[in-house]
């Protein structure tokens, strides 16, 4: 009788204990990843940000003695930055450069990924060739481009021979051509980034909807436009956002080639902050510029996160509706 009346409720505590143990293991794993980042931020980045904030509210340059005795000026430096026409144009140039290079990288990278996502013999060689530009150090890209882009250099000579005309734009000295030249270098350097992300996205698309569309007689273009592209929207948005953020911070190639010139035609946000801080030695204004630029980037990141969440919700809704239709 004792065996027959044994309470079955004992299974529940064991199950609950297993779930608690699993939850604790997951939490430990999460903290093992977060803790080094939090520690790094606390010990390295936080003191720098606080010191930068101090300089943003105190007028100081290297000619004014001890930095801890700098004069408190409140938000005057931020007012100066927000009314600085030169900084405004630097923002415009950075946004234009980031948009142009992002679109160029994405279009070429997506095209290469679409051609390469189905395996074929010898594809590994093409992977290596396509990824090599991203492995090249940006400063090396800049100095190599400087040798190639002289008005009488190899690039203009090859294009002239191919077109049969005298093609000699001043890539390095013409203010109208300088920014397009840097944009083309950025596209060449970072197209592999978009290529890798889009290749991963295309490879992760399930085969079932594509095979179903093929059975129904859909053309390759219609399968791409109505099946693959909607499933790739979150991946596309992620690739565009990451590439845009990186392009906004581009400095090595622009500085190595032009130092903000000719004139101020390539004076982007990073270049202007560098000039203000380390060429003009306006440390406090440079700190205020950095904070304004950081706030601008935070706004862009928050907007990007909202867009990514919206795309994820749309994709989840699409999957759920297809599951219900199948049932």
N, C-alpha and C positions, 0 to 999 in steps of 0.2 A: 504493500500500500504506500509506503514511503517513497518508493521509486515512481509509482504511478502518479502520485500527487506532487512530484517535484515541479516547482514553478518554472515555466519557460522564460520568465522575464529576465533570467540571468544572461541571456544572449545579448540583450540590449546594452547592458553596461560594457560588455566586451567590445561591441560595435562602437559604442560611444568613445571608449578609451582609444580604440584604433583611430577614430576620426580626430580626436584631440591630439594624439601623437603625430599624426600626419600633418595637422595644422601647425603644430609647433615646429616640425621639421621644415615646413615651407617658410615659416617666419624666420627661422634661423638662417635659412638659405638666402632669403631676401636681405636680411641685415648683414650677412657676410658680403653681399655685393654693395649695399648702401654705405656701410660703415667706412670703408676706405675713401669713398667720394666725400662723405660728410667730414671726415677727418682732414682730407686735403683742402676742402673749402674753408674749414675753420682755421687751419693753421697757416695757409698760404694766401688764399684769395680774400678772405675777410679782412685781414690787416691791410692789404693793398687797397681794397675798396674803401675802407675807413680813412686811410691816409689820403686817398684821392678825393674823398668827400671833404676832408679838412682843407685841402688846397682849393677846392671849388668855392669855399666860403671865406678864404683868406688870400689876400693879394700878396704873391711872393714870386720872385724870380731868383736866379742864382746870384744876382748882384746885390741882393738886399739882406745879406747876413743870414742869421740862423732862421730856419724855416719855422721853428716853434714860436718865434717872436713876430710872425707875419701879422699884418693888420687885418682885422675882421671887416669884411665888406658886405656880408649878407648875400643877397641874391643878385648883386650888381653884375657879377660875372655871367650869370645865367641870362640876364637881360641883354648883356653885350653879345653873347653867343646867339641868342634868338633873333637879334636884329642885325647880325653879321651877314651882309649880302654875299660875301665870299663863301661863307659856310653854307648858305642856301644853295648856291650854285654847285658846291661840292656834293650836296645831297642829291641834286638833280642829276649830276653826272654819274654818281654811284648807282642811282636807281636805273638810269638808262643803260649803263654798262651791265648791271646785273640782269636786267630783263633781256637785253640783246644776247648776252652770252648764255643765259639759261635756256632761251628758246633755241638757239643754235645747237647747244650741247644736246638738248632733248631730242630735237628732230633727227639729227644725225645718229645719236645713240640708239633711239627707238628703231630707226630704219635698219641699222646694223644688227640689233637684237632680233628683229623680226626675220631677217635673213638667216640668222645663225641659230635660232632656238631649236630647230629640228636637227639632230645630229647627222653628220655626213663625214665621209672619209677625208681626213686631213684637216678637220675643223680646229684641232688644237693649235695648229700653226697660226690660223687667223685669230684665235683668241689671244695668243701671245702678242701678235702685231697690234691688235686693237687696244690692248691694255698698256702697252709700253709707254705711251705719252703720259699717262697718269703717274707712272713710276719715275718720271724724270723730274729732278729738282727744279722748282720754278725759276730760281736764279740762273740755272744752267740754260733753261729755255730762253730766258731774256737775253743772255749774252750771246747765245747762238743766233737768235733772231736779229740781234744788232749787227752781227757780221753778214747775215743774209739779206737784210733789208736796206742796205745802203742804196742810194739812188742808182748807182751803176753796179749794183751787186748782182748775185746769182738769180734771185727771185725775179727781179724786173727783166733781166736778160732772158730767162727761160720763157716768161710770159710774152715778151716782145717777139721771140722767135716763133712761138706757137700761134700768136695772133697775126703776125706779119706787120705789126705796127710798132712805133716807138713808144713803148709803155714804160714811163719812168716817174711814177709818183714819189714824192719825198716822204716816205713812210715815217721817218724819224724827225723831220723838221717842219712839216706842214701841220698847223693846228687843226685843220679840217680832216686830216688823215690819221693823226696820231691815235685818237681814241678807237676808231675802227681797227687799227693795227693791233692794239692791245686786246680788243674784243676777239679778233681772229685767233690770237695766241691763246687766249683763255679757252676758246672753244676747242682748239686742238689739244690743249693740255688736259681738259676735264670732260671731254666727250666720253672717255672710257667709264667714268663714274655713272653717267646715265645709261650707258650700254650694259653695265653689270646689273644695275637695279632692274632695268626693263627685261633683261634676259631672265633674271630670277622670277620676275612676275609672269612672263609668258610661260616659263617652264612649270609654274605652279598651277596654271589653269587646268581644271579637271577636263579629261578627254570626253566625258559623256555628253555635255551639251554640244561640243563640236561635232562629234560623231552623229548625234541626232540631227543636227542641221545638215550634215552631208547626206544622210539618208533621205531627208526631205528634198534634196536637190538644190540646196543653197549654194551660190557661187562663193569662191574664196573671199571676194571683197565683201559680200554680205555677211559671211561668217565673221570676218574681222570686225566689221562695223557694228553688227547687232549682237554678237556673242562675246568675242574677245575684248573689244574695247570697253564695254560696260563693266566687265569683270576686272579690268585693269585700272579703272579710275582711281581707286585709293593708292595704288602703286605709282601711277602717273603723278598724282598730286604730291606724294611723298618725294619723288625724284625732283620735281620742280621746286619744292620748298627747300630741300637740302641744298640744291645747287644754287638757288637764289641767295640763301644766307651766306654760303661760302663766297659767292661772287661779291657780295656787299663788303666783305672783309678783305678782298684781294689787295695785296700791297707789293710783294716782291717784284713781280714783272713790271708793274707800272713804275715803281721807283727806280729799278735798275735801268730801265730804258729811257725814262723821261724826267724823273724827279719832279713831276707835276707839270712839266712843260710839254711842248713849246707854249710859252706864255703861261696860261693856267688851264690849258685844254684838257689835261689829264689829271687835274687836281681833284681826286675823289676824297671821300671822308677820311679814310686811313692816311692818305698822303697829306691832307691839310692838317690833321691832328699831329702828325709827325713833324711837319714843318713848324707849326706853332710851338710845339713843346721843345724840340731838339735843335731847330735851326734858329728860331727867334728867341728861345729860352723863356717863353711866357708859360711857365709851369702851371700856374693857377688857371689860366684860360684853357690850356690844353686839358687839364683835369675836368673843367666844366664841359668842354667839347666832348670828352669821352663819356661823361654821364648822359648828356643829351643823346649822343649816338647810341648808347646802351639802351636808353628808354625807347628810342625808335625801333631798335632791334627786338626788344621785348614785346612791343606792340605787334610787330610783324609775326613774331613767333606765336603769340596768343591767337592772332587771326588764323594762322596756319593750323594750329591745333583745333580750332573750331571747325575749320573746313575739313580736316581729316576725320573728326568725329562725325560730321554730317555725312561724309562719304561712306564711313563704316556703317552708320545706321541705314543708309540707303541700300548698301550691299546686303546687310543682314535681312532687311525687309524683302529684297528681291529673292534671296535664297529661301526665306520662309514661305513666300507666296508660291514659289516653284514646288516646294515640298508639299504644300497643301493641295496644289493642282495634281501632283503625282498620286497623292493618297485618294 
